[in-house]
Amino acid sequence: MSNLIFFDINGTIVKRDDRTDIPYKRAINNLLNVENAMDGVDTSARSDKDVFKEVLEIHNETFSEDKWKEFLNVYEENLKEFKESDVWRENVDSKAFIDKLYKTEHKLSLITGELSIGAKYKLEKLGVFKYFPTGGFGEDGLKRFDIAETALKKAKKLYGEDFNEMYIIGDTILDIKTARHLGAKVISITTGSNTKDELKELNPDYIIDSFKEIQNLFL
């Protein structure tokens, strides 16, 4: 029987470093007309909208839906500008693993704080966006649990409920907590913002350095 497998994006599918969020950071700088507007803001495992609200508060700006829509337009302009660059690169062997996984009976989805438009540009650059017909994104909730619950509802609507196990694959301790919240098994990959020791403290079902280590589980 197939499994329902949720992937995080940054630090899991896409390599996470100081280049990964350049378009997002530039969009905020452009909108606020401030250099380095996000300095000191922790973006790990958070929704893009939650981060946006914090940055506005830091710079004594008030959030509004009009301002959010303006930001989305500026953000898309920056995404387009960088789509042929190397800001988004494959994390370890993620692409090869997802390519193979898609050819199986397993059902794929996303749980990410990334806005859907950002997810599209990032994953299209890697050639894997087409494998994820559904997911929970940064506009689906400010907090990870809300995004995850929405992702599960969408997945069940698309795929039905005929699956054996649910898995979440991610790089942070919040991915582990999210998996427990949904009643899913969790695969922690040590390529993101939390160290291997930090991940181990929460006892994930599997802890890996690359995707080839779990090929026998799914392929």
VOPAGU-2260 file (C-alpha; in pm, 1 decimal, decimal comma):
REM VOPAGU-2260
SITE   aa  ch    i         X         Y         Z
SITE  MET   A    0       0,0       0,0       0,0
SITE  SER   A    1     115,9     353,4     -68,5
SITE  ASN   A    2     230,6     610,6     185,1
SITE  LEU   A    3     152,1     981,6     203,0
SITE  ILE   A    4     487,2    1161,7     215,3
SITE  PHE   A    5     520,3    1531,3     299,7
SITE  PHE   A    6     840,8    1720,2     221,2
SITE  ASP   A    7     971,5    2042,9     364,7
SITE  ILE   A    8    1153,5    2262,8     107,9
SITE  ASN   A    9    1439,9    2474,9     243,7
SITE  GLY   A   10    1711,6    2260,7     399,1
SITE  THR   A   11    1538,2    1945,4     275,3
SITE  ILE   A   12    1478,1    1959,2    -101,0
SITE  VAL   A   13    1660,3    2288,2    -160,3
SITE  LYS   A   14    2003,6    2354,4     -15,0
SITE  ARG   A   15    1975,4    2609,4     264,1
SITE  ASP   A   16    2248,0    2873,8     293,8
SITE  ASP   A   17    2286,0    3250,1     276,2
SITE  ARG   A   18    2173,2    3253,5     -89,2
SITE  THR   A   19    1848,2    3061,5     -53,5
SITE  ASP   A   20    1631,6    3353,7      57,2
SITE  ILE   A   21    1796,1    3634,6    -139,5
SITE  PRO   A   22    1482,9    3709,3    -348,9
SITE  TYR   A   23    1263,4    3724,6     -37,7
SITE  LYS   A   24    1506,7    3947,9     150,2
SITE  ARG   A   25    1549,8    4177,5    -147,2
SITE  ALA   A   26    1173,9    4206,7    -188,1
SITE  ILE   A   27    1138,2    4323,7     172,1
SITE  ASN   A   28    1428,4    4565,9     130,5
SITE  ASN   A   29    1266,3    4702,7    -187,0
SITE  LEU   A   30     925,5    4739,0     -23,9
SITE  LEU   A   31    1051,3    4912,7     290,1
SITE  ASN   A   32    1335,4    5098,1     115,9
SITE  VAL   A   33    1569,7    4971,7     386,2
SITE  GLU   A   34    1901,5    4788,7     351,6
SITE  ASN   A   35    1926,6    4453,9     530,7
SITE  ALA   A   36    1575,5    4487,1     671,2
SITE  MET   A   37    1577,1    4124,3     789,8
SITE  ASP   A   38    1899,8    4135,3     989,4
SITE  GLY   A   39    1856,9    3939,7    1312,1
SITE  VAL   A   40    1530,7    3773,4    1205,4
SITE  ASP   A   41    1521,8    3393,5    1234,9
SITE  THR   A   42    1332,3    3249,5     936,4
SITE  SER   A   43    1387,7    2879,1    1006,2
SITE  ALA   A   44    1068,0    2668,7     981,1
SITE  ARG   A   45     848,5    2980,3     989,9
SITE  SER   A   46     586,0    3095,5     744,7
SITE  ASP   A   47     689,0    3374,7     509,2
SITE  LYS   A   48     389,4    3578,2     619,7
SITE  ASP   A   49     483,8    3543,5     986,8
SITE  VAL   A   50     836,2    3661,6     906,2
SITE  PHE   A   51     697,4    3952,1     704,3
SITE  LYS   A   52     486,8    4066,8     998,5
SITE  GLU   A   53     786,9    4055,2    1233,1
SITE  VAL   A   54    1001,1    4260,1     996,3
SITE  LEU   A   55     727,4    4521,8     966,4
SITE  GLU   A   56     705,7    4545,3    1344,2
SITE  ILE   A   57    1082,6    4587,2    1375,1
SITE  HIS   A   58    1067,3    4879,4    1133,2
SITE  ASN   A   59     761,3    5035,5    1295,0
SITE  GLU   A   60     537,4    4952,0    1002,1
SITE  THR   A   61     177,4    4831,5    1032,2
SITE  PHE   A   62      63,7    4517,5     854,0
SITE  SER   A   63    -230,1    4543,7     615,0
SITE  GLU   A   64    -363,8    4320,1     341,7
SITE  ASP   A   65    -287,3    4592,3      87,4
SITE  LYS   A   66      73,4    4604,0     201,1
SITE  TRP   A   67      89,5    4224,8     187,4
SITE  LYS   A   68     -41,6    4224,1    -171,0
SITE  GLU   A   69     214,1    4489,7    -262,7
SITE  PHE   A   70     487,5    4273,4    -113,8
SITE  LEU   A   71     372,0    3968,1    -310,6
SITE  ASN   A   72     403,9    4162,9    -634,6
SITE  VAL   A   73     753,9    4280,6    -545,8
SITE  TYR   A   74     848,8    3929,6    -434,4
SITE  GLU   A   75     737,6    3777,6    -764,2
SITE  GLU   A   76     946,3    4032,2    -953,2
SITE  ASN   A   77    1251,1    3920,7    -754,6
SITE  LEU   A   78    1171,6    3552,2    -802,4
SITE  LYS   A   79    1159,2    3606,2   -1178,5
SITE  GLU   A   80    1489,0    3792,8   -1168,8
SITE  PHE   A   81    1664,8    3506,4    -992,4
SITE  LYS   A   82    1498,1    3207,6   -1158,1
SITE  GLU   A   83    1794,7    3138,4   -1386,4
SITE  SER   A   84    2054,8    3200,2   -1115,5
SITE  ASP   A   85    2213,1    2953,3    -874,1
SITE  VAL   A   86    2041,0    3076,8    -557,6
SITE  TRP   A   87    1833,8    2756,5    -546,4
SITE  ARG   A   88    2032,0    2434,4    -562,1
SITE  GLU   A   89    1958,2    2071,0    -490,8
SITE  ASN   A   90    2010,2    1964,2    -132,0
SITE  VAL   A   91    2230,3    1652,9    -130,8
SITE  ASP   A   92    2054,7    1387,1    -347,1
SITE  SER   A   93    1698,0    1517,3    -309,7
SITE  LYS   A   94    1614,1    1546,6    -679,1
SITE  ALA   A   95    1724,4    1193,7    -768,1
SITE  PHE   A   96    1526,5    1056,2    -473,4
SITE  ILE   A   97    1208,1    1248,9    -559,4
SITE  ASP   A   98    1239,2    1153,7    -927,1
SITE  LYS   A   99    1236,0     787,6    -826,4
SITE  LEU   A  100     971,2     828,8    -557,8
SITE  TYR   A  101     727,2     987,0    -801,5
SITE  LYS   A  102     734,5     671,9   -1016,3
SITE  THR   A  103     609,2     461,1    -724,5
SITE  GLU   A  104     257,7     435,5    -580,2
SITE  HIS   A  105     341,7     676,3    -297,1
SITE  LYS   A  106     159,6    1009,5    -276,6
SITE  LEU   A  107     363,8    1328,3    -248,0
SITE  SER   A  108     285,0    1661,2     -86,3
SITE  LEU   A  109     456,9    1959,8      76,5
SITE  ILE   A  110     449,6    2119,7     420,2
SITE  THR   A  111     642,7    2444,7     410,0
SITE  GLY   A  112     642,0    2797,4     541,5
SITE  GLU   A  113     734,6    2900,7     189,1
SITE  LEU   A  114     465,1    3084,4      -2,6
SITE  SER   A  115     327,6    2877,6    -290,3
SITE  ILE   A  116     472,2    3120,8    -543,2
SITE  GLY   A  117     818,7    3084,1    -389,4
SITE  ALA   A  118     782,0    2706,5    -376,7
SITE  LYS   A  119     693,3    2704,2    -745,7
SITE  TYR   A  120    1002,2    2897,8    -853,0
SITE  LYS   A  121    1239,1    2706,6    -626,9
SITE  LEU   A  122    1113,7    2359,6    -713,7
SITE  GLU   A  123    1074,9    2434,8   -1083,8
SITE  LYS   A  124    1442,9    2530,2   -1086,4
SITE  LEU   A  125    1520,5    2179,9    -959,4
SITE  GLY   A  126    1268,5    2017,8   -1193,8
SITE  VAL   A  127    1054,8    1862,3    -919,0
SITE  PHE   A  128     762,5    2102,2    -877,2
SITE  LYS   A  129     554,4    1890,2   -1115,8
SITE  TYR   A  130     571,6    1602,2    -866,4
SITE  PHE   A  131     384,4    1795,4    -594,8
SITE  PRO   A  132      23,5    1861,2    -699,7
SITE  THR   A  133     -72,1    1975,7    -351,3
SITE  GLY   A  134      71,2    2105,1     -26,3
SITE  GLY   A  135      45,1    2339,2     269,1
SITE  PHE   A  136     218,5    2674,2     215,6
SITE  GLY   A  137     301,6    2996,0     395,2
SITE  GLU   A  138     -27,5    3158,6     301,3
SITE  ASP   A  139    -222,4    2869,7     455,7
SITE  GLY   A  140    -139,8    2971,5     812,4
SITE  LEU   A  141     100,4    3175,3    1022,3
SITE  LYS   A  142     216,2    2875,5    1225,2
SITE  ARG   A  143     349,2    2539,4    1113,6
SITE  PHE   A  144      75,6    2326,6    1270,9
SITE  ASP   A  145    -192,1    2527,0    1088,0
SITE  ILE   A  146      -6,8    2485,6     759,8
SITE  ALA   A  147      34,3    2112,7     823,5
SITE  GLU   A  148    -333,9    2062,2     902,5
SITE  THR   A  149    -427,6    2240,0     580,3
SITE  ALA   A  150    -175,4    2030,7     386,4
SITE  LEU   A  151    -329,8    1711,1     520,3
SITE  LYS   A  152    -683,5    1824,0     432,1
SITE  LYS   A  153    -573,3    1910,6      78,5
SITE  ALA   A  154    -389,8    1580,1      38,6
SITE  LYS   A  155    -689,0    1377,7     153,4
SITE  LYS   A  156    -915,5    1570,7     -81,8
SITE  LEU   A  157    -683,6    1500,8    -374,2
SITE  TYR   A  158    -562,5    1149,9    -295,6
SITE  GLY   A  159    -832,1    1011,7     -69,7
SITE  GLU   A  160    -745,2     834,5     254,1
SITE  ASP   A  161    -626,3     504,3     114,7
SITE  PHE   A  162    -265,9     516,7     232,8
SITE  ASN   A  163     -71,3     310,0     479,7
SITE  GLU   A  164     148,6     555,3     670,5
SITE  MET   A  165     212,0     928,0     672,8
SITE  TYR   A  166     569,1    1059,2     674,5
SITE  ILE   A  167     712,4    1407,2     710,4
SITE  ILE   A  168    1064,6    1467,8     582,1
SITE  GLY   A  169    1230,8    1781,9     715,4
SITE  ASP   A  170    1543,7    1935,0     860,9
SITE  THR   A  171    1421,7    2104,0    1180,1
SITE  ILE   A  172    1294,1    2010,7    1522,6
SITE  LEU   A  173     967,7    2182,6    1426,5
SITE  ASP   A  174     925,0    1926,8    1146,9
SITE  ILE   A  175     948,8    1656,3    1412,6
SITE  LYS   A  176     690,9    1829,6    1631,4
SITE  THR   A  177     465,7    1878,1    1329,0
SITE  ALA   A  178     484,2    1509,0    1243,1
SITE  ARG   A  179     383,9    1418,0    1597,9
SITE  HIS   A  180      98,0    1668,4    1575,0
SITE  LEU   A  181     -37,4    1498,7    1262,5
SITE  GLY   A  182      30,7    1147,4    1386,1
SITE  ALA   A  183     291,2    1094,0    1114,1
SITE  LYS   A  184     629,2     927,7    1118,5
SITE  VAL   A  185     919,4    1164,9    1077,1
SITE  ILE   A  186    1243,4    1148,1     881,5
SITE  SER   A  187    1493,3    1411,0     992,4
SITE  ILE   A  188    1768,0    1508,4     750,8
SITE  THR   A  189    2079,6    1668,9     897,8
SITE  THR   A  190    2128,5    1928,4     625,7
SITE  GLY   A  191    1938,9    2222,5     769,1
SITE  SER   A  192    1920,7    2462,1    1058,7
SITE  ASN   A  193    1928,2    2205,4    1341,3
SITE  THR   A  194    2227,8    1987,9    1421,6
SITE  LYS   A  195    2218,5    1611,0    1428,9
SITE  ASP   A  196    2237,9    1614,1    1809,3
SITE  GLU   A  197    1950,5    1862,6    1833,2
SITE  LEU   A  198    1737,7    1646,0    1606,5
SITE  LYS   A  199    1824,9    1329,2    1799,0
SITE  GLU   A  200    1695,9    1482,2    2121,4
SITE  LEU   A  201    1340,9    1462,7    1983,7
SITE  ASN   A  202    1376,2    1098,1    1874,7
SITE  PRO   A  203    1273,1    1112,2    1507,5
SITE  ASP   A  204    1180,6     776,9    1354,6
SITE  TYR   A  205    1470,9     808,1    1112,5
SITE  ILE   A  206    1767,7    1042,8    1097,6
SITE  ILE   A  207    1963,8    1067,5     773,4
SITE  ASP   A  208    2244,7    1260,5     606,7
SITE  SER   A  209    2122,9    1188,8     253,0
SITE  PHE   A  210    1814,8    1042,9      88,1
SITE  LYS   A  211    1986,4     728,2     -35,4
SITE  GLU   A  212    1973,0     607,5     325,4
SITE  ILE   A  213    1593,1     568,9     305,3
SITE  GLN   A  214    1560,2     433,8     -47,9
SITE  ASN   A  215    1486,5      85,9      83,7
SITE  LEU   A  216    1201,3     228,5     289,4
SITE  PHE   A  217    1008,9     357,9     -11,3
SITE  LEU   A  218    1161,6     226,2    -334,8
